[in-house]
Amino acid sequence: IDINAATEEDFMTLPNITRVVAHNIIDYRRQIGGFRRIEDLVLVNGIGAGKLEKIRKECHVSKSCNNLAQLSVPENMTPPSYVNINTAAADIISTVSGLTDEISVKIVEYRVSNGPYHHINDLVEPAQIIDITTLLRVKSKLRINESGFHSRQASNVSSRLRNGSTSNFQGFGPECVLSTRAKVASPPMVMDGRSVVRVATWNLQHCSCDKTRNPGVREVVCMTILENGVKILGVQELDDENALNEIVNELNNPTLPNIQRFKSTSTWKCSVLPTAEGKLFQGTEYSGFLWEESIVDYNNSALVKKSVGGKKFARQPMLGFFKVGKVDLVLVNLHMEDDASDDLMRFGENVKDLPEILDAVDHHLDEEEKVVVILGDFSVGPDETEFEALGAKSYKPVIPCNVPTNINRKDMKGSRCRDNLWLNQSATALYTSEWKVVRNGLTNPWIPDGWSWGGVVSDHCPAWVQLFVDHDLEDKSSILVTDGLTLKRAELNYKSYS
């Protein structure tokens, strides 16, 4: 059945749909002006994820939704009343289904403190009074002026999303909700008169090409990089070796309004090795680096496939060789086994690979190659006994064990320290003492969150460390040693160590 034209009786022919639920569907359809896709049904009172799956195959959405709001409205029906949130008292606002007395008081208090609302969407951001799901339920009953039944903002936002380069917004999340971010200037690359660089790590969690085509994902990743002044980013858990291309293209040629307003003139590039880093459940996982070309010289990258003794690593470390300022920088990109698995023994074995991984990395670096940062998702905190091998080689963690790096909509403050950056002695000598686990700006109204919207881009927070780059610790030619051969980095050409 066409869910934009069906009557109550039509809906009642579907499995487990009672008359009450059928009435709720039609009432909600009238409120939102018609369904744009079947998934919208999940927001109807009485329909959850399970019930939606049972009726999905028997439903479809009409192609045209120009006058959807009229499809289920009898000709003699009086238009519903609307509440002006810029003039109504709290007791009037609370008459809108979905807005409690507490919420209504907050709406008025915010209006008194900050002036009139400019958009209905302001209730979500910046006021943070309600969430996106609630906004979708009540938006049709609210307005911000005295003319017309709908606020002018809805049409303005809709036209922006469909205008020119931003047409790719259509189909992602609630189109009527505007993505807003606080205005933040990129930090200077100088500290105490000395040049610095910020190196970051981020597990992007099942990052496929489809995921990075979501405009909300692209905006969060790109704006987080720009706002925090990150110049090199190590990425884990890529499902596709081309997934970072969408991020690079957005950074270099912005199509999203917030990124366009940032007015960055930098050029970005990325490297993702064509050889799988390891098995990600039933798929193949890749790791990569992303860097700003005008600041960072990229030399090469490679995978360390085996230990010195010939043992094959389940998840292969990715080495990246960079030159920033006067510093030759080696980044070791790691992703340890996720302990969310029931197979804890396998997890233990993966973490216990660390001593062999360190020996293998040392084996491939000559003595002059001293500035090393080991970054990535380690699954557990730096105080675990498994990481004594790093301490034995004088590596120090940047992020303390009591600082969580995970995030989700139910626990925005996090509870576990999973990600980190470890500095060897030479890197520690260049450490500015500046670091951060980025926790703000990681959600977006166009990112799915189960059956709702406003999700996080990943269940990992990005983290960065700042290093001085104006001092050359060893002014010697950098060379690599592999299988008894001495090679200049320029001769590597994407070879994998084995």
QUINORUR-V812432 format. One record per run of one state. SS is the DSSP state (a for helix, b for strand, c for the rest). FROM is the first residue (numbers start at 1). LEN is the number of residues. If there is no record, write none. Layout:
ss/from/len
SS/FROM/LEN
SS/FROM/LEN
This chain:
ss/from/len
c/1/1
b/2/1
c/3/5
a/8/4
c/12/7
a/19/14
c/33/5
a/38/6
c/44/5
a/49/10
c/59/1
b/60/1
c/61/7
a/68/3
c/71/12
b/83/2
c/85/5
a/90/4
c/94/7
a/101/14
c/115/5
a/120/4
c/124/8
a/132/10
b/142/2
c/144/8
a/152/11
c/163/1
a/164/6
c/170/20
b/190/2
c/192/2
b/194/14
c/208/1
a/209/5
c/214/1
a/215/13
c/228/4
b/232/7
c/239/4
a/243/10
c/253/4
a/257/6
c/263/5
b/268/5
c/273/5
b/278/3
c/281/2
b/283/10
c/293/3
b/296/11
c/307/5
b/312/13
c/325/2
b/327/9
c/336/8
a/344/8
c/352/2
a/354/10
c/364/8
b/372/6
c/378/7
a/385/8
c/393/3
b/396/2
c/398/8
b/406/1
c/407/1
b/408/1
c/409/2
b/411/1
c/412/7
b/419/5
c/424/1
a/425/5
c/430/1
b/431/7
c/438/5
b/443/1
c/444/4
b/448/2
c/450/2
b/452/2
c/454/2
b/456/1
c/457/3
b/460/1
c/461/2
b/463/6
c/469/10
b/479/4
c/483/2
b/485/4
a/489/3
c/492/5
b/497/1
c/498/1
